[in-house]
């Protein structure tokens, strides 16, 4: 009997052990981790001060940064650069590509509580179409040929004179409130108090409708129709230069700096207290050559300049690797980019041979080439940013070694545009062209119709290039567009109407205490805020399964 009881006890313990083992096999480790929490203010240091917080008039990165958080467009670009709905919920294009119809959200309020409607869209478009409009002339040129109509309170229709394939990318423009600005003439918009007391529909609004000389504070828009951000507000603190803003970051006064120059980015790579986010900008730095001048009228000379400038050295040494050598006017990220086009790798001997072939030789031994009694001499004008001046001087030194007399003149960026580029009063200009589209419509920069009053500053005329550019922007057939743009790239590579130097890399410094930051493809620096709803400065402790801890970040 005793033995029987012992066996029962042993069996019971064995069963209990099996149960314990079975339960243990199903147990999942639970860990404590930090998760995003609402609240707090994100503080960013910015070099410069705002002038016009109006998206249609914003001409500086400071103005564009702040405007991007206050205002919304019919559409917007996501982190991949795709066009997605914003104030519009959907759109349709007619088969001939001429009529675009947009359905609008019916749940949107302006920051002052007034409802958004089709009237605001039409007001914005008609402001741009007005001859007195003071904003981007390229934007105005696109919209002035568009007939804008109100279908109903939440639907608008745009009718184009002819099909224009990249039209959708222009619908990202921010919409202004008709009820606030209806009585302000387009030509006087820049003088209106609205530019310092903006009213938008975006995720943030200006606190107390005031600005100070040292900072701007935005608060979260509680009526926002989209995903609400974690942070309660954003404060932009202004500094005289990037060095001062970076010092403020290192001292903990701010949590980010809107731009980090290449040399400073190189220094921050080993700093664990700062995360450096990098992305290629849809920009290109270009040495514009004035083809109206005899010295640049021969493509052999232009090809020699292309071979004679060591662009890899400029990117590697002067930009600390924060850039990519540019070989095409079409961005490498574009579906139309041709990776097989002719490239001009640094080759001093080949450059000298082309200059000899073009008839430019040093006949008197003074080190400067001549032709028909004229010296091979010209001036490069650029803006007075130290980085840009250093690049211009490096280009000048490269070309001097080929027998050219090259001087560098620097001035304020606005004067480079108003005194040199716009009036075509230059020999060569080193300047950056911003917001090149992923849909590669290069018409504005290189079509001959834009040579006198548009943005074809070099004065490039080529019948084949014109045909390619004009037909590519009208065609709705993707394969035809690819073929046209690739043909244009080959013409450009052969003719070298100007020297493409590099596509810049944008560096954004953020304190490691800030979470959720994601930087995708950027058409402009302000696009870094496309994921602002996921950024956070506060955290909370939560218990989760070990394998899911990282999903909270």
C-alpha positions in Angstrom: 0.0 0.0 0.0 2.8 2.4 0.9 4.6 1.6 -2.4 1.4 2.3 -4.3 1.1 5.8 -2.7 4.7 6.5 -3.5 4.1 5.7 -7.1 1.1 8.0 -7.2 3.1 10.8 -5.7 5.9 10.3 -8.2 3.4 10.3 -11.0 1.8 13.5 -9.7 5.1 15.3 -9.5 6.1 14.1 -12.9 2.8 15.4 -14.3 3.3 18.7 -12.6 6.8 19.0 -14.0 5.5 18.3 -17.5 2.9 21.0 -17.1 5.5 23.5 -15.9 7.7 22.6 -18.8 4.8 23.0 -21.2 3.8 26.4 -19.8 7.4 27.5 -20.0 7.5 26.6 -23.6 4.6 28.9 -24.3 5.9 31.8 -22.2 7.1 34.9 -24.1 9.7 37.1 -22.6 8.3 40.5 -21.6 10.6 43.5 -21.6 10.3 47.1 -20.6 11.1 49.7 -23.3 10.6 53.3 -24.2 7.8 54.2 -26.5 6.8 57.6 -28.1 4.6 59.8 -25.9 2.7 62.9 -26.8 3.7 66.3 -25.6 6.8 68.5 -25.5 8.2 71.1 -27.9 10.7 70.3 -30.6 13.3 73.1 -31.0 15.3 73.7 -34.2 18.1 76.1 -34.8 18.0 77.9 -38.1 20.6 80.2 -39.8 18.7 83.3 -40.9 15.4 84.9 -40.1 11.9 84.7 -41.7 10.8 87.4 -44.1 7.5 86.2 -45.7 5.7 83.2 -44.2 3.6 82.8 -47.3 4.2 79.7 -49.4 3.6 81.6 -52.7 6.2 84.2 -51.9 8.7 82.3 -49.8 12.1 82.8 -51.3 14.4 81.5 -48.6 14.8 78.1 -46.9 13.6 79.7 -43.6 10.4 80.9 -45.1 9.8 77.6 -46.9 10.5 75.5 -43.8 8.0 77.4 -41.6 5.4 77.6 -44.5 5.5 73.9 -45.1 4.2 73.2 -41.6 1.5 75.8 -41.6 0.0 75.3 -45.1 -1.3 72.4 -47.2 -1.6 71.7 -50.9 -4.1 69.8 -53.0 -1.4 67.1 -53.1 2.0 66.5 -51.4 5.1 64.4 -51.8 5.6 61.5 -49.5 9.0 60.2 -48.3 9.6 58.4 -51.6 8.9 61.5 -53.6 5.5 60.2 -54.9 2.5 62.6 -55.3 -0.2 61.6 -52.8 -3.5 63.2 -51.7 -3.6 66.1 -49.2 -6.4 68.6 -49.4 -7.7 66.6 -52.3 -8.9 63.1 -51.8 -8.6 62.0 -55.4 -8.3 63.2 -59.0 -9.0 62.1 -62.5 -7.3 63.0 -65.8 -9.2 63.0 -69.1 -7.9 60.6 -71.8 -6.4 63.5 -73.8 -4.5 64.8 -70.7 -6.1 68.2 -70.8 -8.7 68.1 -68.1 -8.0 67.3 -64.4 -10.7 67.0 -61.8 -10.0 67.1 -58.1 -12.3 65.9 -55.3 -11.6 67.9 -52.1 -11.9 67.0 -48.5 -15.0 68.3 -46.7 -13.6 68.1 -43.2 -10.9 70.8 -43.3 -10.8 73.9 -41.2 -8.5 76.9 -41.5 -6.6 77.8 -38.4 -9.2 80.5 -37.6 -12.0 77.9 -37.7 -13.4 78.8 -41.1 -14.2 75.9 -43.5 -12.0 75.1 -46.5 -13.6 74.8 -49.9 -13.1 75.1 -53.6 -13.3 78.9 -53.3 -9.9 78.8 -51.6 -8.4 76.8 -54.4 -9.7 79.1 -57.1 -8.6 82.2 -55.2 -5.0 80.8 -55.0 -4.8 79.9 -58.6 -6.2 83.3 -59.7 -3.7 85.0 -57.5 -0.9 83.2 -59.3 -2.4 84.0 -62.7 -2.6 87.7 -61.9 -0.1 89.8 -63.9 0.9 91.5 -60.6 1.8 88.2 -58.9 5.2 88.6 -57.1 6.1 85.0 -56.7 8.0 82.4 -58.8 7.6 83.3 -62.5 8.0 79.6 -63.4 5.0 78.7 -61.3 3.0 81.5 -62.8 3.9 80.5 -66.3 2.5 77.0 -65.8 -0.8 78.2 -64.1 -1.5 81.2 -66.4 -2.5 78.8 -69.2 -4.8 76.8 -67.0 -8.6 77.4 -66.8 -9.7 76.8 -63.1 -13.4 76.2 -62.4 -15.5 75.4 -59.4 -17.6 72.3 -60.0 -19.1 72.4 -56.6 -18.1 73.3 -53.0 -15.7 70.4 -52.9 -14.7 69.8 -56.4 -12.5 71.8 -58.9 -11.6 71.3 -62.5 -8.5 72.4 -64.3 -8.4 72.6 -68.1 -5.1 72.9 -69.9 -4.5 74.3 -73.3 -2.6 71.1 -74.2 -1.6 68.0 -72.5 1.2 68.5 -69.9 2.5 65.3 -68.4 4.2 66.8 -65.3 1.1 68.9 -64.3 0.3 66.8 -61.2 3.6 67.9 -59.6 2.4 71.5 -59.7 -0.6 70.7 -57.6 1.6 70.5 -54.5 1.5 74.3 -54.2 0.0 75.5 -51.0 -3.5 76.9 -50.9 -4.2 80.4 -49.4 -7.4 81.4 -47.5 -9.8 83.3 -49.7 -11.7 84.7 -46.8 -8.6 86.4 -45.4 -6.9 87.7 -48.5 -9.8 88.2 -51.0 -9.5 92.0 -50.9 -5.6 92.1 -51.2 -4.4 92.8 -54.7 -1.9 90.2 -56.0 0.7 92.9 -56.5 0.5 94.0 -52.9 0.4 90.5 -51.3 4.0 90.8 -50.1 3.2 93.9 -48.1 0.2 92.4 -46.3 0.2 91.6 -42.5 -0.8 88.0 -43.5 2.9 87.3 -44.2 3.6 87.6 -40.4 0.2 86.4 -39.2 -0.4 83.4 -41.6 -3.6 81.3 -41.5 -3.2 77.9 -43.0 -4.7 74.4 -42.9 -1.5 72.5 -42.0 -0.6 70.4 -38.9 0.9 73.5 -37.1 -0.2 77.0 -36.6 1.6 80.2 -35.5 1.2 80.7 -31.7 -0.6 83.8 -30.7 -0.2 85.1 -34.3 3.0 86.8 -33.4 6.7 86.7 -34.5 9.8 87.7 -32.7 13.2 88.6 -34.0 14.8 85.6 -32.3 12.2 82.8 -32.6 8.9 81.6 -34.0 6.7 79.2 -32.1 4.2 76.9 -33.8 1.6 74.9 -31.9 -0.1 71.7 -33.1 -3.4 72.3 -35.0 -6.0 70.4 -33.0 -8.4 70.6 -35.9 -5.9 69.1 -38.4 -7.5 66.5 -40.7 -4.4 64.3 -41.0 -2.3 62.3 -38.6 -1.7 64.4 -35.5 1.9 64.8 -34.4 3.3 63.7 -31.1 4.8 67.0 -30.3 2.7 69.9 -29.0 4.8 72.5 -30.7 7.8 73.5 -32.7 10.0 76.4 -31.9 12.4 77.8 -34.5 15.3 79.8 -33.0 17.3 82.0 -35.4 21.1 82.4 -35.6 23.3 84.6 -37.7 25.0 81.5 -39.3 25.2 77.7 -39.3 28.2 77.7 -37.0 26.3 79.6 -34.3 23.3 77.2 -34.8 25.6 74.1 -34.5 27.1 75.6 -31.3 23.6 75.9 -29.9 23.0 72.2 -30.7 26.1 71.1 -29.0 25.2 73.1 -25.9 21.7 71.7 -25.8 19.9 75.0 -26.6 18.2 73.4 -29.7 17.5 69.8 -30.8 18.3 70.2 -34.5 20.0 72.4 -37.1 18.2 72.9 -40.4 21.4 72.4 -42.5 24.9 71.3 -41.8 27.7 72.4 -44.2 29.8 69.6 -45.6 32.9 70.4 -43.5 30.8 70.5 -40.3 29.0 67.3 -41.2 32.4 65.6 -41.5 33.2 66.7 -37.9 29.9 65.4 -36.6 30.3 61.8 -37.9 31.8 60.5 -34.6 29.5 62.5 -32.2 27.1 60.0 -30.5 24.9 62.9 -29.1 23.9 63.9 -32.7 22.3 61.9 -35.5 23.1 63.1 -39.0 20.4 62.4 -41.6 21.6 62.7 -45.2 19.6 62.7 -48.4 20.3 63.8 -52.0 18.5 67.0 -52.9 16.8 67.4 -56.2 19.3 70.2 -57.0 22.3 70.7 -59.2 25.2 73.1 -59.0 26.0 74.3 -62.5 28.7 76.4 -64.2 26.4 78.4 -66.6 28.3 79.4 -69.7 27.0 82.3 -71.8 26.9 80.8 -75.2 26.2 84.2 -76.8 29.9 85.0 -76.3 32.5 84.0 -79.0 34.7 82.2 -76.4 31.9 79.7 -75.6 30.3 79.4 -79.0 32.5 76.5 -80.0 31.5 73.1 -78.5 35.1 72.0 -78.6 35.9 74.7 -76.0 33.0 73.6 -73.8 34.0 70.0 -74.0 37.5 71.0 -73.1 36.2 72.8 -70.0 34.2 69.7 -69.1 37.4 67.5 -69.3 39.5 70.1 -67.6 37.6 70.5 -64.4 38.3 67.8 -61.7 34.7 67.4 -60.4 35.6 64.3 -58.4 38.2 66.4 -56.4 35.5 69.1 -55.8 33.1 66.5 -54.4 35.7 64.5 -52.4 37.8 67.2 -51.0 35.9 70.5 -51.0 32.5 68.9 -50.2 33.9 66.1 -48.0 32.1 63.5 -50.1 28.7 65.3 -49.5 27.6 65.2 -53.2 27.6 63.3 -56.4 29.3 64.3 -59.7 26.5 65.4 -62.1 26.6 64.0 -65.6 23.0 64.7 -66.7 20.4 67.4 -66.4 18.0 64.6 -65.5 18.4 63.4 -61.9 19.8 59.9 -61.4 16.8 59.0 -59.4 14.4 59.7 -62.3 12.9 57.0 -64.4 14.2 58.8 -67.5 17.8 59.0 -66.4 20.2 57.5 -69.0 23.2 55.9 -67.2 25.0 55.3 -70.5 25.4 58.9 -71.7 28.8 60.3 -72.4 30.7 61.3 -69.3 33.6 63.8 -69.0 36.1 62.3 -66.6 39.0 64.6 -65.7 41.6 64.5 -68.5 43.9 67.5 -68.8 45.6 66.2 -71.9 42.4 65.6 -73.7 41.2 69.1 -72.7 44.4 70.7 -74.1 44.0 68.8 -77.3 40.5 70.0 -77.8 41.6 73.6 -77.2 44.4 73.2 -79.8 41.9 71.8 -82.2 39.6 74.8 -81.7 42.4 77.1 -82.6 43.1 78.5 -79.1 46.9 78.5 -78.7 49.5 80.4 -76.6 51.4 82.2 -79.3 53.5 84.6 -77.2 54.4 82.3 -74.3 52.6 84.2 -71.6 50.7 81.1 -70.5 47.3 82.4 -71.9 45.8 81.0 -75.1 44.7 83.4 -77.8 42.7 83.2 -81.0 42.2 86.0 -83.6 43.9 88.5 -81.3 41.6 87.7 -78.3 42.9 86.2 -75.1 41.1 83.2 -73.6 39.9 85.1 -70.5 36.6 85.2 -68.6 35.1 85.8 -65.1 33.1 83.3 -63.0 30.5 85.1 -60.9 29.1 83.2 -57.9 27.4 83.9 -54.6 29.4 84.7 -51.5 28.9 81.5 -49.6 32.4 80.2 -48.6 31.8 76.7 -50.0 30.6 78.1 -53.4 33.5 80.5 -53.6 36.0 77.7 -52.9 34.5 75.6 -55.7 34.7 78.6 -58.1 38.3 79.1 -57.2 39.1 75.4 -57.8 37.4 75.5 -61.2 39.4 78.7 -62.0 42.7 77.0 -61.0 41.9 73.9 -63.1 41.2 76.1 -66.2 44.2 78.3 -65.7 46.4 75.2 -66.0 44.9 74.8 -69.5 45.9 78.3 -70.5 42.8 80.2 -69.6 42.8 83.5 -67.6 39.9 83.0 -65.2 38.9 85.4 -62.4 36.3 84.8 -59.6 33.8 87.4 -58.4 31.5 86.8 -55.5 28.4 88.7 -54.4 25.1 88.3 -52.5 23.0 85.5 -54.1 20.1 87.8 -54.8 22.4 90.1 -56.8 23.8 87.1 -58.8 20.2 86.5 -60.0 19.2 90.2 -60.5 22.4 91.6 -61.9 23.8 88.6 -63.8 21.6 85.7 -64.6 18.3 87.4 -65.3 19.7 90.2 -67.6 22.1 87.6 -69.1 24.9 89.9 -68.0 27.7 87.4 -67.4 30.4 85.3 -68.9 30.1 82.4 -66.5 28.1 81.9 -63.4 28.5 79.2 -60.8 25.1 78.7 -59.2 22.7 76.1 -57.8 19.4 75.2 -59.5 16.8 74.0 -57.0 13.9 71.5 -57.1 14.7 69.7 -60.2 11.6 67.5 -60.8 11.7 63.7 -60.6 9.5 63.9 -63.6 12.3 65.3 -65.7 10.8 68.3 -67.5 14.0 70.3 -68.4 12.2 72.6 -70.7 12.5 75.7 -68.4 16.3 75.5 -68.2 17.3 74.3 -71.7 14.6 75.0 -74.4 15.5 77.8 -76.8 12.1 79.5 -76.2 13.4 80.2 -72.7 16.7 81.8 -73.7 15.7 85.4 -73.6 13.1 85.8 -70.9 12.9 82.4 -69.2 15.5 80.4 -67.2 17.7 79.2 -70.1 20.4 81.5 -68.9 23.1 80.0 -71.1 21.2 80.8 -74.3 21.3 77.1 -75.5 19.7 76.6 -79.0 19.4 73.2 -80.5 16.6 72.0 -82.7 16.9 68.4 -81.7 16.9 69.2 -78.0 14.0 71.5 -78.4 11.9 68.9 -80.2 12.8 66.3 -77.5 11.9 68.6 -74.6 8.7 69.9 -76.1 7.3 66.6 -77.2 8.3 64.8 -74.0 6.3 67.2 -71.8 3.2 66.8 -74.0 3.2 63.0 -74.4 1.2 60.8 -72.1 3.1 57.7 -73.3 5.7 56.8 -70.7 8.0 54.9 -73.1 7.9 57.8 -75.6 8.8 60.2 -72.9 11.8 58.0 -71.8 13.0 57.8 -75.4 12.7 61.6 -75.8 14.5 62.4 -72.6 17.3 60.0 -73.2 17.8 61.5 -76.6 17.9 65.0 -75.0 20.5 63.8 -72.5 22.7 62.6 -75.3 22.4 65.9 -77.2 23.2 67.7 -73.9 26.3 65.5 -73.2 27.6 66.2 -76.7 27.0 69.9 -76.8 27.8 70.7 -73.1 25.8 74.0 -73.1 27.0 74.4 -69.4 29.0 72.3 -67.1 27.0 70.3 -64.5 29.2 70.1 -61.4 27.4 68.1 -58.7 24.1 67.0 -57.1 24.4 68.1 -53.4 23.7 66.0 -50.4 21.6 67.6 -47.7 22.7 66.9 -44.1 20.3 67.5 -41.2 21.6 67.3 -37.6 19.2 66.1 -34.9 19.9 65.4 -31.2 19.9 61.7 -30.3 17.2 62.5 -27.8 14.6 63.0 -30.6 12.9 59.9 -32.0 10.9 59.0 -35.0 12.8 61.1 -37.5 12.9 59.8 -41.1 14.3 61.6 -44.1 13.3 60.4 -47.5 13.8 61.8 -51.0 13.9 65.7 -50.9 12.9 68.1 -53.6 13.6 70.9 -51.1 15.0 70.9 -47.5 11.5 71.6 -46.1 10.5 68.2 -47.3 12.3 66.8 -44.3 9.1 67.6 -42.3 7.0 65.2 -44.4 7.2 62.7 -41.5 6.8 65.2 -38.7 3.8 63.4 -37.3 6.1 60.5 -36.2 8.7 62.7 -34.5 8.7 62.8 -30.7 10.6 64.3 -27.8 8.8 62.6 -24.9 8.8 58.8 -24.1 6.9 56.5 -21.8 7.8 53.1 -20.4 5.8 50.2 -21.7 6.0 46.4 -21.4 6.0 44.4 -24.7 7.0 41.1 -26.1 10.8 41.1 -26.6 10.5 40.6 -30.3 8.2 43.6 -30.8 10.2 46.1 -28.8 11.8 47.7 -31.9 8.4 48.2 -33.5 7.7 51.0 -31.1 10.6 53.1 -32.4 
